Every structure is written in structure tokens, then in C-alpha cells.
Amino acid sequence: MASKIISIREKIYEKLKKLKGPRESFSDVIERLISSQKKDPLKYFGIGKNLPERFFKDFEEIIIQAKEAEKKESKIKLSEIWNERK
């Protein structure tokens, strides 16, 4: 396994050290922290960074419902167009 040497500030090292489990390497800690982050840019930028977690869950649910409604509407329109051509 290849490895790289990186430089971090002492404060960051101490924080990582506190997060590290007894059988965990620093690479394990960093990987765990990176993989646990959500990839939602709204959460970390602009006004999104101050919004509660429930907002993002509600927002995601609304988007899913809107997509489902759009699918149903598209099927109805397609059916109407198909029936007009018969």
C-alpha cells in the first residue's frame, strides 16, 4: 500500500488524535470523516449552512414527490398524445 507524508497543524493533529479509536490509524479516521460527510453543497455554502438537518430531509422528500408527480403527468400526456394519433 502506497503512503504519502502530509503536514498538518498541531491543533488539527490533536483533534484527529482524540477522534482516533484504539485500533484505528489516522488514515482510518480521515477516511471515516470524509465518507461521513454529505455531498450536499447547500448544506455547506450560503444560507444552507445555517439550516437544520430536517430542512434537507424535507427538501429531498419534496423533490422526490415532485419528480413522481412529473412522471405521472408525463405518462398521462403521453397517453393522450398516443390516443390522439390512433
PyRosetta script that sets phi, psi and omega in degrees:
from pyrosetta import init, pose_from_sequence

init()
pose = pose_from_sequence("MASKIISIREKIYEKLKKLKGPRESFSDVIERLISSQKKDPLKYFGIGKNLPERFFKDFEEIIIQAKEAEKKESKIKLSEIWNERK")
pose.set_psi(1, 128.7)
pose.set_omega(1, 179.0)
pose.set_phi(2, -75.6)
pose.set_psi(2, 152.8)
pose.set_omega(2, 177.5)
pose.set_phi(3, -138.6)
pose.set_psi(3, 159.7)
pose.set_omega(3, 179.3)
pose.set_phi(4, -128.6)
pose.set_psi(4, 147.9)
pose.set_omega(4, 174.8)
pose.set_phi(5, -97.6)
pose.set_psi(5, 128.5)
pose.set_omega(5, 177.5)
pose.set_phi(6, -123.7)
pose.set_psi(6, 160.8)
pose.set_omega(6, 178.5)
pose.set_phi(7, -114.4)
pose.set_psi(7, 129.9)
pose.set_omega(7, 177.0)
pose.set_phi(8, -131.8)
pose.set_psi(8, 156.7)
pose.set_omega(8, 178.7)
pose.set_phi(9, -67.9)
pose.set_psi(9, 153.5)
pose.set_omega(9, -179.0)
pose.set_phi(10, -56.9)
pose.set_psi(10, -41.3)
pose.set_omega(10, -179.6)
pose.set_phi(11, -62.2)
pose.set_psi(11, -40.1)
pose.set_omega(11, 179.1)
pose.set_phi(12, -67.4)
pose.set_psi(12, -41.2)
pose.set_omega(12, 177.2)
pose.set_phi(13, -57.8)
pose.set_psi(13, -46.0)
pose.set_omega(13, -179.1)
pose.set_phi(14, -63.4)
pose.set_psi(14, -39.1)
pose.set_omega(14, 178.1)
pose.set_phi(15, -65.4)
pose.set_psi(15, -44.5)
pose.set_omega(15, 178.2)
pose.set_phi(16, -62.5)
pose.set_psi(16, -39.3)
pose.set_omega(16, -179.3)
pose.set_phi(17, -61.6)
pose.set_psi(17, -39.3)
pose.set_omega(17, 179.0)
pose.set_phi(18, -69.2)
pose.set_psi(18, -30.5)
pose.set_omega(18, -179.2)
pose.set_phi(19, -81.0)
pose.set_psi(19, -17.8)
pose.set_omega(19, -174.1)
pose.set_phi(20, -74.9)
pose.set_psi(20, 130.6)
pose.set_omega(20, 175.3)
pose.set_phi(21, -77.4)
pose.set_psi(21, 168.2)
pose.set_omega(21, -176.5)
pose.set_phi(22, -62.4)
pose.set_psi(22, -31.5)
pose.set_omega(22, -179.3)
pose.set_phi(23, -110.4)
pose.set_psi(23, 19.9)
pose.set_omega(23, -175.3)
pose.set_phi(24, -107.1)
pose.set_psi(24, 140.0)
pose.set_omega(24, 174.8)
pose.set_phi(25, -88.2)
pose.set_psi(25, 167.2)
pose.set_omega(25, 175.8)
pose.set_phi(26, -63.2)
pose.set_psi(26, -35.0)
pose.set_omega(26, 176.0)
pose.set_phi(27, -60.9)
pose.set_psi(27, -40.3)
pose.set_omega(27, 177.8)
pose.set_phi(28, -61.9)
pose.set_psi(28, -43.5)
pose.set_omega(28, -180.0)
pose.set_phi(29, -62.5)
pose.set_psi(29, -48.5)
pose.set_omega(29, -178.8)
pose.set_phi(30, -62.7)
pose.set_psi(30, -43.5)
pose.set_omega(30, 178.7)
pose.set_phi(31, -62.0)
pose.set_psi(31, -42.8)
pose.set_omega(31, 178.9)
pose.set_phi(32, -61.3)
pose.set_psi(32, -43.9)
pose.set_omega(32, -179.6)
pose.set_phi(33, -65.5)
pose.set_psi(33, -41.9)
pose.set_omega(33, -179.4)
pose.set_phi(34, -67.5)
pose.set_psi(34, -44.6)
pose.set_omega(34, -176.5)
pose.set_phi(35, -71.6)
pose.set_psi(35, -21.8)
pose.set_omega(35, -179.4)
pose.set_phi(36, -83.8)
pose.set_psi(36, -10.8)
pose.set_omega(36, 179.3)
pose.set_phi(37, -73.3)
pose.set_psi(37, 140.0)
pose.set_omega(37, 173.3)
pose.set_phi(38, -77.9)
pose.set_psi(38, 150.4)
pose.set_omega(38, -178.7)
pose.set_phi(39, -97.1)
pose.set_psi(39, 26.1)
pose.set_omega(39, -177.3)
pose.set_phi(40, -91.0)
pose.set_psi(40, 107.6)
pose.set_omega(40, -177.1)
pose.set_phi(41, -63.5)
pose.set_psi(41, -28.5)
pose.set_omega(41, 179.0)
pose.set_phi(42, -61.5)
pose.set_psi(42, -30.0)
pose.set_omega(42, -177.2)
pose.set_phi(43, -70.4)
pose.set_psi(43, -26.8)
pose.set_omega(43, -172.7)
pose.set_phi(44, -110.4)
pose.set_psi(44, -9.0)
pose.set_omega(44, -177.0)
pose.set_phi(45, -127.9)
pose.set_psi(45, 154.2)
pose.set_omega(45, 175.5)
pose.set_phi(46, 58.8)
pose.set_psi(46, -145.8)
pose.set_omega(46, -177.5)
pose.set_phi(47, -70.4)
pose.set_psi(47, -21.0)
pose.set_omega(47, -178.1)
pose.set_phi(48, -60.4)
pose.set_psi(48, -29.4)
pose.set_omega(48, -176.4)
pose.set_phi(49, -67.5)
pose.set_psi(49, -17.9)
pose.set_omega(49, -179.3)
pose.set_phi(50, -100.6)
pose.set_psi(50, 1.8)
pose.set_omega(50, -177.5)
pose.set_phi(51, -87.6)
pose.set_psi(51, 147.3)
pose.set_omega(51, 179.5)
pose.set_phi(52, -71.1)
pose.set_psi(52, 157.6)
pose.set_omega(52, -178.1)
pose.set_phi(53, -57.6)
pose.set_psi(53, -37.1)
pose.set_omega(53, -178.4)
pose.set_phi(54, -61.0)
pose.set_psi(54, -30.0)
pose.set_omega(54, 177.9)
pose.set_phi(55, -59.2)
pose.set_psi(55, -44.3)
pose.set_omega(55, -177.3)
pose.set_phi(56, -68.2)
pose.set_psi(56, -36.3)
pose.set_omega(56, 177.1)
pose.set_phi(57, -67.3)
pose.set_psi(57, -44.0)
pose.set_omega(57, 177.6)
pose.set_phi(58, -63.1)
pose.set_psi(58, -42.8)
pose.set_omega(58, -179.8)
pose.set_phi(59, -61.2)
pose.set_psi(59, -44.5)
pose.set_omega(59, 179.2)
pose.set_phi(60, -62.5)
pose.set_psi(60, -42.1)
pose.set_omega(60, 179.2)
pose.set_phi(61, -63.4)
pose.set_psi(61, -41.2)
pose.set_omega(61, 178.6)
pose.set_phi(62, -62.3)
pose.set_psi(62, -41.9)
pose.set_omega(62, 179.1)
pose.set_phi(63, -63.4)
pose.set_psi(63, -43.6)
pose.set_omega(63, 179.6)
pose.set_phi(64, -61.8)
pose.set_psi(64, -44.8)
pose.set_omega(64, 179.0)
pose.set_phi(65, -63.0)
pose.set_psi(65, -40.6)
pose.set_omega(65, 179.2)
pose.set_phi(66, -64.1)
pose.set_psi(66, -40.4)
pose.set_omega(66, 178.6)
pose.set_phi(67, -64.8)
pose.set_psi(67, -41.7)
pose.set_omega(67, 178.2)
pose.set_phi(68, -63.3)
pose.set_psi(68, -43.0)
pose.set_omega(68, 178.4)
pose.set_phi(69, -63.3)
pose.set_psi(69, -39.6)
pose.set_omega(69, 179.0)
pose.set_phi(70, -65.2)
pose.set_psi(70, -38.9)
pose.set_omega(70, 177.2)
pose.set_phi(71, -61.3)
pose.set_psi(71, -46.5)
pose.set_omega(71, -179.7)
pose.set_phi(72, -61.4)
pose.set_psi(72, -44.4)
pose.set_omega(72, -179.8)
pose.set_phi(73, -63.3)
pose.set_psi(73, -41.3)
pose.set_omega(73, 178.8)
pose.set_phi(74, -63.4)
pose.set_psi(74, -40.4)
pose.set_omega(74, 178.7)
pose.set_phi(75, -63.8)
pose.set_psi(75, -41.6)
pose.set_omega(75, 179.4)
pose.set_phi(76, -63.6)
pose.set_psi(76, -47.5)
pose.set_omega(76, 179.6)
pose.set_phi(77, -62.0)
pose.set_psi(77, -42.6)
pose.set_omega(77, 179.3)
pose.set_phi(78, -63.0)
pose.set_psi(78, -41.6)
pose.set_omega(78, 177.9)
pose.set_phi(79, -62.5)
pose.set_psi(79, -42.1)
pose.set_omega(79, 178.6)
pose.set_phi(80, -63.0)
pose.set_psi(80, -44.8)
pose.set_omega(80, 179.2)
pose.set_phi(81, -63.0)
pose.set_psi(81, -42.9)
pose.set_omega(81, -179.1)
pose.set_phi(82, -62.4)
pose.set_psi(82, -43.3)
pose.set_omega(82, -178.2)
pose.set_phi(83, -69.1)
pose.set_psi(83, -33.0)
pose.set_omega(83, 177.3)
pose.set_phi(84, -66.1)
pose.set_psi(84, -30.9)
pose.set_omega(84, -177.9)
pose.set_phi(85, -81.8)
pose.set_psi(85, -12.7)
pose.set_omega(85, -178.9)
pose.set_phi(86, -73.5)
pose.dump_pdb("model.pdb")
